[in-house]
Amino acid sequence: MSPRYRVTLTEQERNGLEALTKRGKTHARKFIHARALLLCDAGAGGPAWTVADTAEALGVSSRAIEHLKKRFVEDGLEAALERKPREKPPREVTFDGAFEARLIALACSDAPKGRLRWTVRLLADRVVELNFASSVSHMTVQRVLKKTNLSLICASTGRSPRKETRRL
């Protein structure tokens, strides 16, 4: 099977990669990628190792070497050495610690009239009524309560019971 992507390094690129691999302060992934490109170099001064031999020598999969060669051919040397940037940014935090604190305080308060105790659906509805959040799922409420080890069905919901003190 013929190689899909052929890596041919210029003399300047080869010297830069050799300097990168001989320097002591290089990240491991960048080092492995530079070493793989040097070994796969099919140019005039390169050893032109096969993908399988390169993968075995560097302790990575042959698929990783193929992807590296593809990135080098299509995007250039810098793109091959660096990690690919994220396409989607990370999601913003919807419910922070302040939301959780208000929810727990609400769960520890007295249940609404006509109810013996809070349910997760009642709590979710009340959170929206009190504008803690624009919308919240009952499963989100359940996760927060579980994370804080707060049980709605046991006798104590976590609040301290009022005890009468004896007079001396």
ABEGO torsion letter per residue (X at the ends): XBBABBBBBBAAAAAAAAAAAABABBBAAAAAAAAAAAAABABAABAGBBAAAAAAAAGBBAAAAAAAAAAAAAAEAAAAABBBBBABBBBBBABBAAAAAAAAAAAABBBBBGBABBBAAAAAAAAAAAGABABBBAAAAAAAAAAAGBBAABABAGBBBBBBBBBX
